[in-house]
Amino acid sequence: MPDSANQTLASLVERHTGVDGIHATTYPPLTLLRSATTSEPTPIVQEPALCVIAQGRKRILVGDATLVYDADRFLLASLELPLTGEVLEASPGAPYLALRLAIDPTMVAEWAAEGPGASAPGLGLSVNPLDPSLRDALERLMRLLDDPSHVPALAPLVHREIVYRLLVGSQGPRLRAVTLGGGAAGLVARAVERLRQDYARPLRVADLAREVGMSESGLHHHFKELTAMSPLQFQKRLRLQEARRLMLGEGEDAASAAFRVGYGSPSQFSREYRRLFGDPPARDAANLRSQPTEAV
């Protein structure tokens, strides 16, 4: 069971989920997650968000970096990243309970002048202590779900408070730089957005560097620092995860999915897909269709 400091938030998430899965709420930026079992490593694309565990523990793998967080520490994603998530602690008696709150760039812009000054760029994911003031704001946001009539007026106010508290914390400089386009982190964020939109096109890193206004070596260095991947590795991960979505969500066969995401060689696609997901494309898709959706 969670300790007394975390019990309230866990009870609120449990009240608004009840069954395993990923749950939308009456406040669209807020998503709730529940799982009574641990999970296998699951690749996802994480959008900029605050991710808080009310009960349980989770491991995140991004590039060659590993992060673990729990009910006492939150995960802050400053930019969109392909990563792998794995629920480490969950059981029927103490399910994994979590919430994810999207980071709105307009709210970041409102508080752009707040918080500590610029700091050196670092990984676009960070694990940080969950202090009582941030936990209190999250509890107040969750309580609004009990009376949906108040959500449109009050939830955005609490959301702004949460963003403010993030910006005045240790990760504020990086969040501002990535979200609002400042310094090297902002230029890398532009490169990430370009790759996200055009992942199926052939990539020349020199062209990407020129497009965002960096040297090729500078882009390599800062991109790896912020994403734990090179631009080519990042593109490959996006391609493979989109191919997986096409096979599961749209019924594409492996060859068609490979072509749509930019692979010219089916054998190369199959080899790289198996390296990431552990099985060849067709077998992986069949296995996933036979399994219930997990909250990751």
Secondary structure per residue as TSV (DSSP state, phi and psi in degrees):
chain	resnum	aa	ss	phi	psi
A	1	M	-	360.0	147.4
A	2	P	-	-68.0	153.6
A	3	D	-	-71.6	176.0
A	4	S	H	-61.4	-32.0
A	5	A	H	-66.5	-29.3
A	6	N	H	-103.7	-10.1
A	7	Q	H	-59.3	-42.0
A	8	T	H	-62.7	-48.4
A	9	L	H	-63.7	-40.7
A	10	A	H	-61.6	-42.5
A	11	S	H	-64.5	-38.0
A	12	L	H	-66.0	-44.1
A	13	V	H	-64.8	-42.5
A	14	E	H	-61.2	-39.9
A	15	R	H	-63.0	-32.3
A	16	H	T	-101.8	10.8
A	17	T	T	-121.6	-75.8
A	18	G	-	84.7	-36.8
A	19	V	S	-128.6	157.7
A	20	D	S	-65.4	145.7
A	21	G	E	141.1	-174.3
A	22	I	E	-106.0	122.5
A	23	H	E	-116.2	121.7
A	24	A	E	-71.7	158.4
A	25	T	-	-126.0	176.0
A	26	T	S	-71.8	-8.9
A	27	Y	S	-111.6	101.0
A	28	P	T	-52.5	-35.2
A	29	P	T	-66.5	-13.3
A	30	L	E	-103.7	124.9
A	31	T	E	-124.4	140.3
A	32	L	E	-112.3	149.0
A	33	L	E	-134.1	140.1
A	34	R	E	-142.4	139.2
A	35	S	E	-151.7	127.4
A	36	A	S	-87.4	0.4
A	37	T	S	-133.3	156.9
A	38	T	-	-69.1	167.4
A	39	S	-	-126.2	158.0
A	40	E	-	-73.6	156.8
A	41	P	-	-55.1	124.8
A	42	T	E	-123.9	114.3
A	43	P	E	-69.8	134.3
A	44	I	E	-142.3	168.5
A	45	V	E	-108.2	113.7
A	46	Q	E	-90.4	121.1
A	47	E	-	-83.0	164.2
A	48	P	S	-55.3	123.5
A	49	A	E	-167.0	159.6
A	50	L	E	-97.2	124.4
A	51	C	E	-118.2	121.2
A	52	V	E	-126.4	129.1
A	53	I	E	-95.4	125.3
A	54	A	E	-88.8	-26.1
A	55	Q	E	-158.1	132.4
A	56	G	S	110.6	-167.0
A	57	R	E	-151.6	149.4
A	58	K	E	-142.9	148.3
A	59	R	E	-116.4	137.6
A	60	I	E	-118.4	132.6
A	61	L	E	-116.7	124.7
A	62	V	E	-135.9	117.1
A	63	G	T	58.0	-125.0
A	64	D	T	-102.7	15.8
A	65	A	E	-103.8	145.3
A	66	T	E	-125.2	130.6
A	67	L	E	-127.7	138.1
A	68	V	E	-124.3	134.6
A	69	Y	E	-142.1	165.1
A	70	D	E	-150.2	-159.2
A	71	A	T	-70.8	-12.1
A	72	D	T	-101.3	-4.8
A	73	R	E	-138.7	138.9
A	74	F	E	-108.1	158.1
A	75	L	E	-104.3	130.5
A	76	L	E	-115.6	118.9
A	77	A	E	-101.2	114.9
A	78	S	-	-87.4	-19.9
A	79	L	S	-148.7	167.4
A	80	E	-	-72.3	125.4
A	81	L	E	-138.3	137.6
A	82	P	E	-79.0	127.2
A	83	L	E	-147.3	177.1
A	84	T	E	-122.1	129.2
A	85	G	E	-115.2	145.4
A	86	E	E	-144.0	119.2
A	87	V	E	-75.2	120.5
A	88	L	E	-96.3	-30.3
A	89	E	E	-131.1	119.1
A	90	A	-	-169.6	146.3
A	91	S	-	-156.2	163.8
A	92	P	S	-56.8	-35.8
A	93	G	S	-80.5	-22.4
A	94	A	S	-141.3	73.7
A	95	P	-	-65.9	155.9
A	96	Y	E	-68.0	125.2
A	97	L	E	-129.5	129.1
A	98	A	E	-151.4	164.0
A	99	L	E	-135.0	152.3
A	100	R	E	-130.6	123.7
A	101	L	E	-117.4	117.3
A	102	A	E	-63.1	144.5
A	103	I	-	-93.7	117.2
A	104	D	-	-91.8	118.7
A	105	P	H	-56.7	-31.6
A	106	T	H	-66.7	-34.0
A	107	M	H	-70.7	-38.2
A	108	V	H	-60.3	-42.4
A	109	A	H	-63.0	-34.1
A	110	E	H	-60.1	-34.8
A	111	W	T	-109.6	26.3
A	112	A	T	-58.5	-30.8
A	113	A	T	-87.6	-4.4
A	114	E	-	-87.7	154.6
A	115	G	S	93.5	-178.9
A	116	P	S	-67.0	163.1
A	117	G	-	-74.3	-175.2
A	118	A	-	-59.2	147.1
A	119	S	-	-133.2	168.7
A	120	A	-	-64.4	141.7
A	121	P	-	-59.5	153.3
A	122	G	-	-153.1	-170.8
A	123	L	-	-56.5	138.0
A	124	G	S	-74.9	5.8
A	125	L	E	-122.3	139.5
A	126	S	E	-144.7	148.2
A	127	V	E	-108.2	130.8
A	128	N	E	-138.5	151.6
A	129	P	E	-62.0	138.7
A	130	L	-	-89.2	102.6
A	131	D	-	-82.3	161.7
A	132	P	H	-58.9	-35.6
A	133	S	H	-67.2	-39.1
A	134	L	H	-70.8	-39.9
A	135	R	H	-61.3	-41.0
A	136	D	H	-61.7	-43.7
A	137	A	H	-62.9	-40.4
A	138	L	H	-65.2	-39.0
A	139	E	H	-63.8	-40.7
A	140	R	H	-65.5	-37.7
A	141	L	H	-64.0	-43.2
A	142	M	H	-64.6	-38.4
A	143	R	H	-64.7	-27.9
A	144	L	H	-62.1	-25.5
A	145	L	T	-65.2	-20.1
A	146	D	T	-69.3	-23.1
A	147	D	S	-134.2	85.4
A	148	P	G	-56.2	-20.2
A	149	S	G	-65.1	-24.4
A	150	H	G	-90.8	-11.4
A	151	V	H	-60.6	-48.7
A	152	P	H	-58.9	-35.8
A	153	A	H	-84.5	-40.2
A	154	L	H	-100.6	-30.9
A	155	A	H	-60.7	-43.0
A	156	P	H	-61.5	-29.9
A	157	L	H	-68.9	-43.9
A	158	V	H	-67.3	-37.2
A	159	H	H	-59.3	-44.7
A	160	R	H	-62.9	-39.0
A	161	E	H	-61.6	-42.2
A	162	I	H	-63.3	-44.5
A	163	V	H	-61.9	-41.2
A	164	Y	H	-58.4	-46.1
A	165	R	H	-64.6	-33.7
A	166	L	H	-66.7	-40.8
A	167	L	H	-71.1	-27.8
A	168	V	T	-88.6	-0.8
A	169	G	S	-88.9	-174.4
A	170	S	T	-65.5	-25.1
A	171	Q	T	-92.3	1.4
A	172	G	H	-56.3	-46.7
A	173	P	H	-58.5	-42.8
A	174	R	H	-68.3	-41.1
A	175	L	H	-61.6	-43.6
A	176	R	H	-63.6	-45.8
A	177	A	H	-63.2	-45.0
A	178	V	H	-69.5	-45.0
A	179	T	H	-72.9	-38.3
A	180	L	H	-101.9	-1.8
A	181	G	T	85.5	31.9
A	182	G	-	-95.8	139.5
A	183	G	H	62.8	-161.5
A	184	A	H	-62.0	-37.8
A	185	A	H	-61.8	-40.1
A	186	G	H	-66.5	-37.5
A	187	L	H	-67.4	-39.3
A	188	V	H	-64.8	-38.6
A	189	A	H	-59.2	-37.3
A	190	R	H	-65.6	-39.5
A	191	A	H	-65.1	-40.2
A	192	V	H	-60.5	-44.4
A	193	E	H	-63.6	-40.2
A	194	R	H	-62.0	-43.7
A	195	L	H	-66.9	-39.2
A	196	R	H	-62.4	-38.4
A	197	Q	H	-78.3	-33.1
A	198	D	S	-123.1	38.0
A	199	Y	T	-62.5	-24.3
A	200	A	T	-81.2	-12.4
A	201	R	S	-85.1	149.7
A	202	P	-	-57.5	142.5
A	203	L	-	-111.8	124.8
A	204	R	-	-113.5	114.1
A	205	V	H	-59.8	-35.0
A	206	A	H	-61.1	-40.5
A	207	D	H	-67.0	-41.2
A	208	L	H	-63.5	-42.2
A	209	A	H	-61.4	-44.3
A	210	R	H	-64.1	-38.2
A	211	E	H	-64.4	-37.9
A	212	V	H	-94.3	-2.9
A	213	G	T	84.8	37.1
A	214	M	-	-130.0	160.7
A	215	S	-	-74.3	159.3
A	216	E	H	-62.1	-43.3
A	217	S	H	-67.1	-37.2
A	218	G	H	-65.1	-41.4
A	219	L	H	-62.5	-47.2
A	220	H	H	-55.2	-48.0
A	221	H	H	-64.0	-52.9
A	222	H	H	-73.7	-32.0
A	223	F	H	-63.3	-45.4
A	224	K	H	-65.1	-37.0
A	225	E	H	-65.1	-38.1
A	226	L	H	-87.4	-29.6
A	227	T	H	-116.6	-9.7
A	228	A	S	64.6	19.9
A	229	M	S	-142.2	157.2
A	230	S	-	-78.9	163.6
A	231	P	H	-56.1	-39.2
A	232	L	H	-68.1	-40.0
A	233	Q	H	-64.4	-39.9
A	234	F	H	-61.5	-47.2
A	235	Q	H	-61.2	-42.5
A	236	K	H	-61.1	-43.6
A	237	R	H	-63.2	-42.5
A	238	L	H	-60.7	-44.7
A	239	R	H	-59.9	-47.1
A	240	L	H	-67.9	-39.3
A	241	Q	H	-70.7	-33.7
A	242	E	H	-69.3	-38.9
A	243	A	H	-60.6	-41.4
A	244	R	H	-61.3	-43.0
A	245	R	H	-63.2	-39.7
A	246	L	H	-63.7	-40.3
A	247	M	H	-69.0	-38.7
A	248	L	H	-81.4	-45.6
A	249	G	H	-86.8	-29.0
A	250	E	S	-119.3	3.7
A	251	G	-	70.7	20.6
A	252	E	-	-69.6	147.0
A	253	D	-	-80.5	169.8
A	254	A	H	-61.5	-41.8
A	255	A	H	-65.1	-42.5
A	256	S	H	-66.6	-41.8
A	257	A	H	-63.5	-41.7
A	258	A	H	-59.7	-44.7
A	259	F	H	-64.2	-42.4
A	260	R	H	-65.6	-29.6
A	261	V	T	-94.5	2.6
A	262	G	T	109.3	6.1
A	263	Y	-	-84.4	130.8
A	264	G	S	-93.6	-16.1
A	265	S	-	-118.5	111.0
A	266	P	H	-59.1	-35.3
A	267	S	H	-68.3	-39.5
A	268	Q	H	-64.8	-41.2
A	269	F	H	-59.5	-48.5
A	270	S	H	-62.0	-40.6
A	271	R	H	-65.6	-45.4
A	272	E	H	-73.5	-33.2
A	273	Y	H	-63.1	-46.4
A	274	R	H	-64.0	-36.0
A	275	R	H	-64.0	-36.4
A	276	L	H	-82.4	-45.2
A	277	F	H	-101.8	-9.6
A	278	G	S	92.7	-15.2
A	279	D	S	-137.2	157.8
A	280	P	-	-60.4	158.9
A	281	P	H	-54.0	-51.5
A	282	A	H	-63.2	-42.3
A	283	R	H	-67.7	-41.1
A	284	D	H	-61.6	-45.3
A	285	A	H	-63.2	-41.2
A	286	A	H	-64.2	-41.7
A	287	N	H	-63.1	-42.5
A	288	L	H	-67.8	-35.3
A	289	R	H	-65.5	-26.1
A	290	S	T	-87.7	-4.4
A	291	Q	S	-108.4	150.0
A	292	P	-	-70.6	154.3
A	293	T	-	-66.3	134.2
A	294	E	-	-106.2	149.1
A	295	A	-	-83.7	115.3
A	296	V	-	-118.3	360.0
